[in-house]
């Protein structure tokens, strides 16, 4: 196996933008943004849109979309389209 081809792991803070929760883990990603963590050290900061703290599968809170209202508005807007 080739040596020195795998990226190195380093501590990184991930921040969930949806819930505001941050967690420290190791990753191969890096960032120009930094944040001071609870232990007083500064780590790279990666901001993510969704994590296990805000994902409906893990939280059990399903967001219900108003699809019926959207369909009714669409049909009302275009009900006469194409008729002569």
PDB file with SEQRES, HELIX, SHEET and CRYST1 records, atoms N, CA, C and O in Angstrom:
SEQRES   1 A   84  UNK UNK UNK UNK UNK UNK UNK UNK UNK UNK UNK UNK UNK          
SEQRES   2 A   84  UNK UNK UNK UNK UNK UNK UNK UNK UNK UNK UNK UNK UNK          
SEQRES   3 A   84  UNK UNK UNK UNK UNK UNK UNK UNK UNK UNK UNK UNK UNK          
SEQRES   4 A   84  UNK UNK UNK UNK UNK UNK UNK UNK UNK UNK UNK UNK UNK          
SEQRES   5 A   84  UNK UNK UNK UNK UNK UNK UNK UNK UNK UNK UNK UNK UNK          
SEQRES   6 A   84  UNK UNK UNK UNK UNK UNK UNK UNK UNK UNK UNK UNK UNK          
SEQRES   7 A   84  UNK UNK UNK UNK UNK UNK                                      
HELIX    1 AA1 UNK A   56  UNK A   59  1                                   4    
HELIX    2 AA2 UNK A   67  UNK A   77  1                                  11    
SHEET    1 AA1 4 UNK A  22  UNK A  27  0                                        
SHEET    2 AA1 4 UNK A  10  UNK A  16 -1                                        
SHEET    3 AA1 4 UNK A  42  UNK A  48  1                                        
SHEET    4 AA1 4 UNK A  34  UNK A  36 -1                                        
CRYST1    1.000    1.000    1.000  90.00  90.00  90.00 P 1           1          
ATOM      1  N   UNK A   1       0.838  -1.172   0.000  1.00  0.00           N  
ATOM      2  CA  UNK A   1       0.000   0.000   0.000  1.00  0.00           C  
ATOM      3  C   UNK A   1       0.893   1.249   0.000  1.00  0.00           C  
ATOM      4  O   UNK A   1       1.933   1.275   0.659  1.00  0.00           O  
ATOM      5  N   UNK A   2       0.484   2.264  -0.732  1.00  0.00           N  
ATOM      6  CA  UNK A   2       1.271   3.490  -0.822  1.00  0.00           C  
ATOM      7  C   UNK A   2       1.195   4.257   0.490  1.00  0.00           C  
ATOM      8  O   UNK A   2       0.157   4.286   1.152  1.00  0.00           O  
ATOM      9  N   UNK A   3       2.285   4.862   0.846  1.00  0.00           N  
ATOM     10  CA  UNK A   3       2.300   5.662   2.068  1.00  0.00           C  
ATOM     11  C   UNK A   3       2.077   7.131   1.716  1.00  0.00           C  
ATOM     12  O   UNK A   3       2.377   7.568   0.605  1.00  0.00           O  
ATOM     13  N   UNK A   4       1.554   7.875   2.667  1.00  0.00           N  
ATOM     14  CA  UNK A   4       1.347   9.321   2.554  1.00  0.00           C  
ATOM     15  C   UNK A   4       0.386   9.733   1.430  1.00  0.00           C  
ATOM     16  O   UNK A   4       0.546  10.809   0.854  1.00  0.00           O  
ATOM     17  N   UNK A   5      -0.598   8.901   1.113  1.00  0.00           N  
ATOM     18  CA  UNK A   5      -1.579   9.290   0.104  1.00  0.00           C  
ATOM     19  C   UNK A   5      -2.914   9.676   0.738  1.00  0.00           C  
ATOM     20  O   UNK A   5      -3.761  10.274   0.075  1.00  0.00           O  
ATOM     21  N   UNK A   6      -3.105   9.347   1.991  1.00  0.00           N  
ATOM     22  CA  UNK A   6      -4.362   9.651   2.661  1.00  0.00           C  
ATOM     23  C   UNK A   6      -4.266  10.995   3.384  1.00  0.00           C  
ATOM     24  O   UNK A   6      -3.239  11.311   3.984  1.00  0.00           O  
ATOM     25  N   UNK A   7      -5.342  11.783   3.322  1.00  0.00           N  
ATOM     26  CA  UNK A   7      -5.313  13.066   4.028  1.00  0.00           C  
ATOM     27  C   UNK A   7      -5.289  12.857   5.537  1.00  0.00           C  
ATOM     28  O   UNK A   7      -5.787  11.853   6.046  1.00  0.00           O  
ATOM     29  N   UNK A   8      -4.714  13.798   6.226  1.00  0.00           N  
ATOM     30  CA  UNK A   8      -4.625  13.695   7.679  1.00  0.00           C  
ATOM     31  C   UNK A   8      -5.896  14.175   8.359  1.00  0.00           C  
ATOM     32  O   UNK A   8      -6.551  15.103   7.886  1.00  0.00           O  
ATOM     33  N   UNK A   9      -6.236  13.547   9.460  1.00  0.00           N  
ATOM     34  CA  UNK A   9      -7.384  13.964  10.255  1.00  0.00           C  
ATOM     35  C   UNK A   9      -6.933  15.017  11.255  1.00  0.00           C  
ATOM     36  O   UNK A   9      -5.853  14.921  11.838  1.00  0.00           O  
ATOM     37  N   UNK A  10      -7.772  16.014  11.441  1.00  0.00           N  
ATOM     38  CA  UNK A  10      -7.483  17.039  12.441  1.00  0.00           C  
ATOM     39  C   UNK A  10      -8.795  17.427  13.114  1.00  0.00           C  
ATOM     40  O   UNK A  10      -9.863  17.232  12.533  1.00  0.00           O  
ATOM     41  N   UNK A  11      -8.736  17.970  14.325  1.00  0.00           N  
ATOM     42  CA  UNK A  11      -9.965  18.388  15.006  1.00  0.00           C  
ATOM     43  C   UNK A  11     -10.631  19.549  14.274  1.00  0.00           C  
ATOM     44  O   UNK A  11      -9.967  20.498  13.858  1.00  0.00           O  
ATOM     45  N   UNK A  12     -11.961  19.460  14.122  1.00  0.00           N  
ATOM     46  CA  UNK A  12     -12.752  20.473  13.415  1.00  0.00           C  
ATOM     47  C   UNK A  12     -14.064  20.634  14.167  1.00  0.00           C  
ATOM     48  O   UNK A  12     -14.609  19.661  14.687  1.00  0.00           O  
ATOM     49  N   UNK A  13     -14.572  21.863  14.226  1.00  0.00           N  
ATOM     50  CA  UNK A  13     -15.880  22.132  14.831  1.00  0.00           C  
ATOM     51  C   UNK A  13     -16.901  22.273  13.715  1.00  0.00           C  
ATOM     52  O   UNK A  13     -16.718  23.069  12.794  1.00  0.00           O  
ATOM     53  N   UNK A  14     -17.982  21.495  13.800  1.00  0.00           N  
ATOM     54  CA  UNK A  14     -19.101  21.600  12.871  1.00  0.00           C  
ATOM     55  C   UNK A  14     -20.230  22.324  13.578  1.00  0.00           C  
ATOM     56  O   UNK A  14     -20.583  21.989  14.708  1.00  0.00           O  
ATOM     57  N   UNK A  15     -20.803  23.334  12.897  1.00  0.00           N  
ATOM     58  CA  UNK A  15     -21.929  24.088  13.458  1.00  0.00           C  
ATOM     59  C   UNK A  15     -23.141  23.882  12.560  1.00  0.00           C  
ATOM     60  O   UNK A  15     -23.089  24.137  11.357  1.00  0.00           O  
ATOM     61  N   UNK A  16     -24.247  23.413  13.169  1.00  0.00           N  
ATOM     62  CA  UNK A  16     -25.508  23.228  12.454  1.00  0.00           C  
ATOM     63  C   UNK A  16     -26.211  24.571  12.393  1.00  0.00           C  
ATOM     64  O   UNK A  16     -26.560  25.134  13.431  1.00  0.00           O  
ATOM     65  N   UNK A  17     -26.427  25.100  11.181  1.00  0.00           N  
ATOM     66  CA  UNK A  17     -27.045  26.412  11.022  1.00  0.00           C  
ATOM     67  C   UNK A  17     -28.531  26.388  11.371  1.00  0.00           C  
ATOM     68  O   UNK A  17     -29.089  27.417  11.752  1.00  0.00           O  
ATOM     69  N   UNK A  18     -29.179  25.230  11.246  1.00  0.00           N  
ATOM     70  CA  UNK A  18     -30.609  25.144  11.523  1.00  0.00           C  
ATOM     71  C   UNK A  18     -30.899  25.163  13.018  1.00  0.00           C  
ATOM     72  O   UNK A  18     -31.867  25.786  13.455  1.00  0.00           O  
ATOM     73  N   UNK A  19     -30.065  24.484  13.809  1.00  0.00           N  
ATOM     74  CA  UNK A  19     -30.334  24.395  15.249  1.00  0.00           C  
ATOM     75  C   UNK A  19     -29.353  25.196  16.097  1.00  0.00           C  
ATOM     76  O   UNK A  19     -29.633  25.475  17.263  1.00  0.00           O  
ATOM     77  N   UNK A  20     -28.214  25.567  15.534  1.00  0.00           N  
ATOM     78  CA  UNK A  20     -27.226  26.322  16.283  1.00  0.00           C  
ATOM     79  C   UNK A  20     -26.305  25.471  17.138  1.00  0.00           C  
ATOM     80  O   UNK A  20     -25.472  26.009  17.867  1.00  0.00           O  
ATOM     81  N   UNK A  21     -26.435  24.162  17.065  1.00  0.00           N  
ATOM     82  CA  UNK A  21     -25.619  23.249  17.864  1.00  0.00           C  
ATOM     83  C   UNK A  21     -24.264  23.068  17.183  1.00  0.00           C  
ATOM     84  O   UNK A  21     -24.187  22.947  15.960  1.00  0.00           O  
ATOM     85  N   UNK A  22     -23.206  23.051  17.977  1.00  0.00           N  
ATOM     86  CA  UNK A  22     -21.860  22.823  17.479  1.00  0.00           C  
ATOM     87  C   UNK A  22     -21.285  21.584  18.129  1.00  0.00           C  
ATOM     88  O   UNK A  22     -21.583  21.279  19.284  1.00  0.00           O  
ATOM     89  N   UNK A  23     -20.446  20.862  17.370  1.00  0.00           N  
ATOM     90  CA  UNK A  23     -19.778  19.703  17.948  1.00  0.00           C  
ATOM     91  C   UNK A  23     -18.378  19.582  17.382  1.00  0.00           C  
ATOM     92  O   UNK A  23     -18.116  19.939  16.233  1.00  0.00           O  
ATOM     93  N   UNK A  24     -17.492  19.075  18.207  1.00  0.00           N  
ATOM     94  CA  UNK A  24     -16.082  18.919  17.860  1.00  0.00           C  
ATOM     95  C   UNK A  24     -15.834  17.477  17.470  1.00  0.00           C  
ATOM     96  O   UNK A  24     -16.203  16.557  18.200  1.00  0.00           O  
ATOM     97  N   UNK A  25     -15.214  17.280  16.327  1.00  0.00           N  
ATOM     98  CA  UNK A  25     -14.878  15.944  15.859  1.00  0.00           C  
ATOM     99  C   UNK A  25     -13.622  16.033  15.000  1.00  0.00           C  
ATOM    100  O   UNK A  25     -13.067  17.116  14.811  1.00  0.00           O  
ATOM    101  N   UNK A  26     -13.183  14.903  14.486  1.00  0.00           N  
ATOM    102  CA  UNK A  26     -12.033  14.904  13.591  1.00  0.00           C  
ATOM    103  C   UNK A  26     -12.513  14.746  12.164  1.00  0.00           C  
ATOM    104  O   UNK A  26     -13.465  14.011  11.903  1.00  0.00           O  
ATOM    105  N   UNK A  27     -11.857  15.435  11.237  1.00  0.00           N  
ATOM    106  CA  UNK A  27     -12.254  15.381   9.842  1.00  0.00           C  
ATOM    107  C   UNK A  27     -11.067  15.732   8.958  1.00  0.00           C  
ATOM    108  O   UNK A  27     -10.051  16.247   9.425  1.00  0.00           O  
ATOM    109  N   UNK A  28     -11.221  15.439   7.668  1.00  0.00           N  
ATOM    110  CA  UNK A  28     -10.182  15.794   6.710  1.00  0.00           C  
ATOM    111  C   UNK A  28     -10.448  17.153   6.072  1.00  0.00           C  
ATOM    112  O   UNK A  28      -9.580  17.681   5.377  1.00  0.00           O  
ATOM    113  N   UNK A  29     -11.627  17.729   6.294  1.00  0.00           N  
ATOM    114  CA  UNK A  29     -11.949  19.040   5.708  1.00  0.00           C  
ATOM    115  C   UNK A  29     -11.264  20.150   6.495  1.00  0.00           C  
ATOM    116  O   UNK A  29     -10.917  19.985   7.664  1.00  0.00           O  
ATOM    117  N   UNK A  30     -11.082  21.270   5.832  1.00  0.00           N  
ATOM    118  CA  UNK A  30     -10.481  22.420   6.504  1.00  0.00           C  
ATOM    119  C   UNK A  30     -11.269  23.664   6.116  1.00  0.00           C  
ATOM    120  O   UNK A  30     -12.077  23.635   5.188  1.00  0.00           O  
ATOM    121  N   UNK A  31     -11.027  24.747   6.830  1.00  0.00           N  
ATOM    122  CA  UNK A  31     -11.759  25.981   6.598  1.00  0.00           C  
ATOM    123  C   UNK A  31     -10.906  27.170   7.012  1.00  0.00           C  
ATOM    124  O   UNK A  31     -10.000  27.058   7.838  1.00  0.00           O  
ATOM    125  N   UNK A  32     -11.222  28.308   6.413  1.00  0.00           N  
ATOM    126  CA  UNK A  32     -10.543  29.548   6.804  1.00  0.00           C  
ATOM    127  C   UNK A  32     -11.180  30.144   8.057  1.00  0.00           C  
ATOM    128  O   UNK A  32     -10.536  30.905   8.779  1.00  0.00           O  
ATOM    129  N   UNK A  33     -12.444  29.799   8.317  1.00  0.00           N  
ATOM    130  CA  UNK A  33     -13.125  30.284   9.521  1.00  0.00           C  
ATOM    131  C   UNK A  33     -12.643  29.484  10.722  1.00  0.00           C  
ATOM    132  O   UNK A  33     -12.378  28.286  10.621  1.00  0.00           O  
ATOM    133  N   UNK A  34     -12.534  30.163  11.858  1.00  0.00           N  
ATOM    134  CA  UNK A  34     -12.124  29.491  13.087  1.00  0.00           C  
ATOM    135  C   UNK A  34     -13.076  29.883  14.214  1.00  0.00           C  
ATOM    136  O   UNK A  34     -13.792  30.881  14.133  1.00  0.00           O  
ATOM    137  N   UNK A  35     -13.058  29.073  15.256  1.00  0.00           N  
ATOM    138  CA  UNK A  35     -13.883  29.334  16.427  1.00  0.00           C  
ATOM    139  C   UNK A  35     -13.125  28.840  17.656  1.00  0.00           C  
ATOM    140  O   UNK A  35     -12.406  27.843  17.602  1.00  0.00           O  
ATOM    141  N   UNK A  36     -13.300  29.551  18.753  1.00  0.00           N  
ATOM    142  CA  UNK A  36     -12.695  29.117  20.004  1.00  0.00           C  
ATOM    143  C   UNK A  36     -13.655  28.153  20.678  1.00  0.00           C  
ATOM    144  O   UNK A  36     -14.816  28.490  20.915  1.00  0.00           O  
ATOM    145  N   UNK A  37     -13.174  26.952  20.990  1.00  0.00           N  
ATOM    146  CA  UNK A  37     -14.000  25.902  21.572  1.00  0.00           C  
ATOM    147  C   UNK A  37     -13.971  26.001  23.089  1.00  0.00           C  
ATOM    148  O   UNK A  37     -13.230  26.806  23.653  1.00  0.00           O  
ATOM    149  N   UNK A  38     -14.780  25.179  23.744  1.00  0.00           N  
ATOM    150  CA  UNK A  38     -14.931  25.205  25.203  1.00  0.00           C  
ATOM    151  C   UNK A  38     -13.633  24.938  25.947  1.00  0.00           C  
ATOM    152  O   UNK A  38     -13.470  25.384  27.082  1.00  0.00           O  
ATOM    153  N   UNK A  39     -12.705  24.217  25.323  1.00  0.00           N  
ATOM    154  CA  UNK A  39     -11.438  23.906  25.984  1.00  0.00           C  
ATOM    155  C   UNK A  39     -10.416  25.027  25.851  1.00  0.00           C  
ATOM    156  O   UNK A  39      -9.296  24.902  26.348  1.00  0.00           O  
ATOM    157  N   UNK A  40     -10.790  26.135  25.180  1.00  0.00           N  
ATOM    158  CA  UNK A  40      -9.901  27.276  25.029  1.00  0.00           C  
ATOM    159  C   UNK A  40      -9.061  27.243  23.768  1.00  0.00           C  
ATOM    160  O   UNK A  40      -8.383  28.223  23.459  1.00  0.00           O  
ATOM    161  N   UNK A  41      -9.088  26.147  23.036  1.00  0.00           N  
ATOM    162  CA  UNK A  41      -8.323  26.042  21.793  1.00  0.00           C  
ATOM    163  C   UNK A  41      -9.141  26.573  20.615  1.00  0.00           C  
ATOM    164  O   UNK A  41     -10.371  26.602  20.664  1.00  0.00           O  
ATOM    165  N   UNK A  42      -8.453  26.987  19.570  1.00  0.00           N  
ATOM    166  CA  UNK A  42      -9.098  27.476  18.355  1.00  0.00           C  
ATOM    167  C   UNK A  42      -9.050  26.384  17.302  1.00  0.00           C  
ATOM    168  O   UNK A  42      -7.995  25.803  17.045  1.00  0.00           O  
ATOM    169  N   UNK A  43     -10.209  26.103  16.686  1.00  0.00           N  
ATOM    170  CA  UNK A  43     -10.335  25.052  15.681  1.00  0.00           C  
ATOM    171  C   UNK A  43     -10.985  25.622  14.426  1.00  0.00           C  
ATOM    172  O   UNK A  43     -11.694  26.626  14.491  1.00  0.00           O  
ATOM    173  N   UNK A  44     -10.740  24.974  13.270  1.00  0.00           N  
ATOM    174  CA  UNK A  44     -11.451  25.380  12.052  1.00  0.00           C  
ATOM    175  C   UNK A  44     -12.953  25.152  12.222  1.00  0.00           C  
ATOM    176  O   UNK A  44     -13.370  24.198  12.879  1.00  0.00           O  
ATOM    177  N   UNK A  45     -13.762  26.027  11.628  1.00  0.00           N  
ATOM    178  CA  UNK A  45     -15.214  25.954  11.746  1.00  0.00           C  
ATOM    179  C   UNK A  45     -15.822  25.611  10.394  1.00  0.00           C  
ATOM    180  O   UNK A  45     -15.560  26.286   9.398  1.00  0.00           O  
ATOM    181  N   UNK A  46     -16.639  24.556  10.363  1.00  0.00           N  
ATOM    182  CA  UNK A  46     -17.379  24.155   9.176  1.00  0.00           C  
ATOM    183  C   UNK A  46     -18.855  24.329   9.497  1.00  0.00           C  
ATOM    184  O   UNK A  46     -19.361  23.727  10.444  1.00  0.00           O  
ATOM    185  N   UNK A  47     -19.548  25.149   8.713  1.00  0.00           N  
ATOM    186  CA  UNK A  47     -20.980  25.380   8.930  1.00  0.00           C  
ATOM    187  C   UNK A  47     -21.762  24.494   7.965  1.00  0.00           C  
ATOM    188  O   UNK A  47     -21.532  24.520   6.756  1.00  0.00           O  
ATOM    189  N   UNK A  48     -22.695  23.705   8.518  1.00  0.00           N  
ATOM    190  CA  UNK A  48     -23.510  22.795   7.723  1.00  0.00           C  
ATOM    191  C   UNK A  48     -24.975  23.197   7.825  1.00  0.00           C  
ATOM    192  O   UNK A  48     -25.403  23.745   8.842  1.00  0.00           O  
ATOM    193  N   UNK A  49     -25.746  22.927   6.773  1.00  0.00           N  
ATOM    194  CA  UNK A  49     -27.162  23.282   6.748  1.00  0.00           C  
ATOM    195  C   UNK A  49     -27.989  22.406   7.672  1.00  0.00           C  
ATOM    196  O   UNK A  49     -28.952  22.876   8.278  1.00  0.00           O  
ATOM    197  N   UNK A  50     -27.624  21.143   7.785  1.00  0.00           N  
ATOM    198  CA  UNK A  50     -28.420  20.208   8.571  1.00  0.00           C  
ATOM    199  C   UNK A  50     -27.502  19.137   9.147  1.00  0.00           C  
ATOM    200  O   UNK A  50     -26.529  18.732   8.510  1.00  0.00           O  
ATOM    201  N   UNK A  51     -27.815  18.688  10.342  1.00  0.00           N  
ATOM    202  CA  UNK A  51     -27.066  17.612  10.991  1.00  0.00           C  
ATOM    203  C   UNK A  51     -28.063  16.736  11.739  1.00  0.00           C  
ATOM    204  O   UNK A  51     -29.274  16.896  11.591  1.00  0.00           O  
ATOM    205  N   UNK A  52     -27.556  15.823  12.530  1.00  0.00           N  
ATOM    206  CA  UNK A  52     -28.451  14.954  13.290  1.00  0.00           C  
ATOM    207  C   UNK A  52     -29.256  15.726  14.328  1.00  0.00           C  
ATOM    208  O   UNK A  52     -30.275  15.229  14.807  1.00  0.00           O  
ATOM    209  N   UNK A  53     -28.820  16.930  14.682  1.00  0.00           N  
ATOM    210  CA  UNK A  53     -29.553  17.751  15.646  1.00  0.00           C  
ATOM    211  C   UNK A  53     -30.795  18.400  15.047  1.00  0.00           C  
ATOM    212  O   UNK A  53     -31.711  18.769  15.781  1.00  0.00           O  
ATOM    213  N   UNK A  54     -30.839  18.543  13.723  1.00  0.00           N  
ATOM    214  CA  UNK A  54     -31.982  19.219  13.112  1.00  0.00           C  
ATOM    215  C   UNK A  54     -32.683  18.380  12.045  1.00  0.00           C  
ATOM    216  O   UNK A  54     -33.719  18.799  11.529  1.00  0.00           O  
ATOM    217  N   UNK A  55     -32.150  17.216  11.702  1.00  0.00           N  
ATOM    218  CA  UNK A  55     -32.757  16.387  10.663  1.00  0.00           C  
ATOM    219  C   UNK A  55     -34.012  15.709  11.208  1.00  0.00           C  
ATOM    220  O   UNK A  55     -33.977  15.147  12.303  1.00  0.00           O  
ATOM    221  N   UNK A  56     -35.125  15.750  10.463  1.00  0.00           N  
ATOM    222  CA  UNK A  56     -36.388  15.169  10.956  1.00  0.00           C  
ATOM    223  C   UNK A  56     -36.295  13.685  11.292  1.00  0.00           C  
ATOM    224  O   UNK A  56     -37.011  13.225  12.181  1.00  0.00           O  
ATOM    225  N   UNK A  57     -35.451  12.927  10.623  1.00  0.00           N  
ATOM    226  CA  UNK A  57     -35.321  11.503  10.919  1.00  0.00           C  
ATOM    227  C   UNK A  57     -34.792  11.281  12.330  1.00  0.00           C  
ATOM    228  O   UNK A  57     -35.250  10.374  13.025  1.00  0.00           O  
ATOM    229  N   UNK A  58     -33.843  12.090  12.760  1.00  0.00           N  
ATOM    230  CA  UNK A  58     -33.236  11.927  14.081  1.00  0.00           C  
ATOM    231  C   UNK A  58     -34.035  12.631  15.176  1.00  0.00           C  
ATOM    232  O   UNK A  58     -34.060  12.166  16.316  1.00  0.00           O  
ATOM    233  N   UNK A  59     -34.682  13.739  14.847  1.00  0.00           N  
ATOM    234  CA  UNK A  59     -35.406  14.491  15.875  1.00  0.00           C  
ATOM    235  C   UNK A  59     -36.829  13.997  16.065  1.00  0.00           C  
ATOM    236  O   UNK A  59     -37.417  14.210  17.126  1.00  0.00           O  
ATOM    237  N   UNK A  60     -37.399  13.336  15.048  1.00  0.00           N  
ATOM    238  CA  UNK A  60     -38.777  12.868  15.135  1.00  0.00           C  
ATOM    239  C   UNK A  60     -39.790  13.960  14.865  1.00  0.00           C  
ATOM    240  O   UNK A  60     -40.990  13.744  15.037  1.00  0.00           O  
ATOM    241  N   UNK A  61     -39.335  15.120  14.447  1.00  0.00           N  
ATOM    242  CA  UNK A  61     -40.219  16.243  14.148  1.00  0.00           C  
ATOM    243  C   UNK A  61     -40.285  16.427  12.644  1.00  0.00           C  
ATOM    244  O   UNK A  61     -39.385  17.010  12.039  1.00  0.00           O  
ATOM    245  N   UNK A  62     -41.344  15.932  12.050  1.00  0.00           N  
ATOM    246  CA  UNK A  62     -41.516  16.027  10.608  1.00  0.00           C  
ATOM    247  C   UNK A  62     -42.156  17.356  10.249  1.00  0.00           C  
ATOM    248  O   UNK A  62     -43.132  17.764  10.879  1.00  0.00           O  
ATOM    249  N   UNK A  63     -41.630  18.020   9.266  1.00  0.00           N  
ATOM    250  CA  UNK A  63     -42.218  19.260   8.775  1.00  0.00           C  
ATOM    251  C   UNK A  63     -43.268  18.902   7.733  1.00  0.00           C  
ATOM    252  O   UNK A  63     -42.985  18.175   6.782  1.00  0.00           O  
ATOM    253  N   UNK A  64     -44.453  19.402   7.910  1.00  0.00           N  
ATOM    254  CA  UNK A  64     -45.522  19.111   6.976  1.00  0.00           C  
ATOM    255  C   UNK A  64     -45.606  20.247   5.970  1.00  0.00           C  
ATOM    256  O   UNK A  64     -45.749  21.412   6.341  1.00  0.00           O  
ATOM    257  N   UNK A  65     -45.515  19.899   4.705  1.00  0.00           N  
ATOM    258  CA  UNK A  65     -45.582  20.890   3.643  1.00  0.00           C  
ATOM    259  C   UNK A  65     -47.040  21.120   3.267  1.00  0.00           C  
ATOM    260  O   UNK A  65     -47.854  20.197   3.311  1.00  0.00           O  
ATOM    261  N   UNK A  66     -47.357  22.328   2.904  1.00  0.00           N  
ATOM    262  CA  UNK A  66     -48.708  22.684   2.492  1.00  0.00           C  
ATOM    263  C   UNK A  66     -48.855  22.415   1.004  1.00  0.00           C  
ATOM    264  O   UNK A  66     -49.036  23.345   0.218  1.00  0.00           O  
ATOM    265  N   UNK A  67     -48.779  21.148   0.613  1.00  0.00           N  
ATOM    266  CA  UNK A  67     -48.838  20.829  -0.809  1.00  0.00           C  
ATOM    267  C   UNK A  67     -50.246  21.003  -1.366  1.00  0.00           C  
ATOM    268  O   UNK A  67     -50.394  21.372  -2.531  1.00  0.00           O  
ATOM    269  N   UNK A  68     -51.283  20.750  -0.570  1.00  0.00           N  
ATOM    270  CA  UNK A  68     -52.655  20.901  -1.062  1.00  0.00           C  
ATOM    271  C   UNK A  68     -52.932  22.364  -1.407  1.00  0.00           C  
ATOM    272  O   UNK A  68     -53.527  22.649  -2.446  1.00  0.00           O  
ATOM    273  N   UNK A  69     -52.521  23.263  -0.576  1.00  0.00           N  
ATOM    274  CA  UNK A  69     -52.725  24.681  -0.847  1.00  0.00           C  
ATOM    275  C   UNK A  69     -51.965  25.144  -2.078  1.00  0.00           C  
ATOM    276  O   UNK A  69     -52.460  25.982  -2.833  1.00  0.00           O  
ATOM    277  N   UNK A  70     -50.793  24.620  -2.287  1.00  0.00           N  
ATOM    278  CA  UNK A  70     -49.996  25.001  -3.449  1.00  0.00           C  
ATOM    279  C   UNK A  70     -50.648  24.502  -4.735  1.00  0.00           C  
ATOM    280  O   UNK A  70     -50.694  25.216  -5.737  1.00  0.00           O  
ATOM    281  N   UNK A  71     -51.149  23.275  -4.695  1.00  0.00           N  
ATOM    282  CA  UNK A  71     -51.795  22.717  -5.879  1.00  0.00           C  
ATOM    283  C   UNK A  71     -53.062  23.495  -6.200  1.00  0.00           C  
ATOM    284  O   UNK A  71     -53.319  23.794  -7.366  1.00  0.00           O  
ATOM    285  N   UNK A  72     -53.849  23.823  -5.203  1.00  0.00           N  
ATOM    286  CA  UNK A  72     -55.077  24.591  -5.428  1.00  0.00           C  
ATOM    287  C   UNK A  72     -54.774  25.963  -6.008  1.00  0.00           C  
ATOM    288  O   UNK A  72     -55.478  26.412  -6.912  1.00  0.00           O  
ATOM    289  N   UNK A  73     -53.756  26.633  -5.517  1.00  0.00           N  
ATOM    290  CA  UNK A  73     -53.383  27.941  -6.055  1.00  0.00           C  
ATOM    291  C   UNK A  73     -52.914  27.828  -7.495  1.00  0.00           C  
ATOM    292  O   UNK A  73     -53.244  28.674  -8.326  1.00  0.00           O  
ATOM    293  N   UNK A  74     -52.143  26.786  -7.793  1.00  0.00           N  
ATOM    294  CA  UNK A  74     -51.684  26.567  -9.159  1.00  0.00           C  
ATOM    295  C   UNK A  74     -52.867  26.350 -10.090  1.00  0.00           C  
ATOM    296  O   UNK A  74     -52.946  26.969 -11.151  1.00  0.00           O  
ATOM    297  N   UNK A  75     -53.800  25.461  -9.695  1.00  0.00           N  
ATOM    298  CA  UNK A  75     -54.965  25.178 -10.532  1.00  0.00           C  
ATOM    299  C   UNK A  75     -55.834  26.416 -10.716  1.00  0.00           C  
ATOM    300  O   UNK A  75     -56.361  26.637 -11.806  1.00  0.00           O  
ATOM    301  N   UNK A  76     -55.994  27.223  -9.680  1.00  0.00           N  
ATOM    302  CA  UNK A  76     -56.806  28.432  -9.794  1.00  0.00           C  
ATOM    303  C   UNK A  76     -56.149  29.436 -10.738  1.00  0.00           C  
ATOM    304  O   UNK A  76     -56.847  30.131 -11.476  1.00  0.00           O  
ATOM    305  N   UNK A  77     -54.845  29.521 -10.728  1.00  0.00           N  
ATOM    306  CA  UNK A  77     -54.140  30.474 -11.559  1.00  0.00           C  
ATOM    307  C   UNK A  77     -54.181  30.079 -13.034  1.00  0.00           C  
ATOM    308  O   UNK A  77     -54.300  30.938 -13.908  1.00  0.00           O  
ATOM    309  N   UNK A  78     -54.084  28.784 -13.308  1.00  0.00           N  
ATOM    310  CA  UNK A  78     -53.979  28.320 -14.691  1.00  0.00           C  
ATOM    311  C   UNK A  78     -55.203  27.515 -15.145  1.00  0.00           C  
ATOM    312  O   UNK A  78     -55.083  26.706 -16.065  1.00  0.00           O  
ATOM    313  N   UNK A  79     -56.354  27.710 -14.538  1.00  0.00           N  
ATOM    314  CA  UNK A  79     -57.527  26.908 -14.897  1.00  0.00           C  
ATOM    315  C   UNK A  79     -58.024  27.195 -16.311  1.00  0.00           C  
ATOM    316  O   UNK A  79     -58.591  26.309 -16.949  1.00  0.00           O  
ATOM    317  N   UNK A  80     -57.825  28.417 -16.815  1.00  0.00           N  
ATOM    318  CA  UNK A  80     -58.288  28.757 -18.154  1.00  0.00           C  
ATOM    319  C   UNK A  80     -57.167  28.730 -19.188  1.00  0.00           C  
ATOM    320  O   UNK A  80     -57.392  29.087 -20.345  1.00  0.00           O  
ATOM    321  N   UNK A  81     -56.005  28.326 -18.807  1.00  0.00           N  
ATOM    322  CA  UNK A  81     -54.872  28.292 -19.723  1.00  0.00           C  
ATOM    323  C   UNK A  81     -55.082  27.171 -20.739  1.00  0.00           C  
ATOM    324  O   UNK A  81     -55.380  26.040 -20.353  1.00  0.00           O  
ATOM    325  N   UNK A  82     -54.935  27.460 -22.004  1.00  0.00           N  
ATOM    326  CA  UNK A  82     -55.064  26.462 -23.051  1.00  0.00           C  
ATOM    327  C   UNK A  82     -56.479  26.273 -23.560  1.00  0.00           C  
ATOM    328  O   UNK A  82     -56.682  25.568 -24.549  1.00  0.00           O  
ATOM    329  N   UNK A  83     -57.456  26.877 -22.921  1.00  0.00           N  
ATOM    330  CA  UNK A  83     -58.837  26.757 -23.391  1.00  0.00           C  
ATOM    331  C   UNK A  83     -59.128  27.846 -24.403  1.00  0.00           C  
ATOM    332  O   UNK A  83     -58.691  28.986 -24.244  1.00  0.00           O  
ATOM    333  N   UNK A  84     -59.877  27.491 -25.456  1.00  0.00           N  
ATOM    334  CA  UNK A  84     -60.207  28.484 -26.485  1.00  0.00           C  
ATOM    335  C   UNK A  84     -61.681  28.712 -26.554  1.00  0.00           C  
ATOM    336  O   UNK A  84     -62.144  29.516 -27.363  1.00  0.00           O  
TER     337      UNK A  84                                                      
END                                                                             
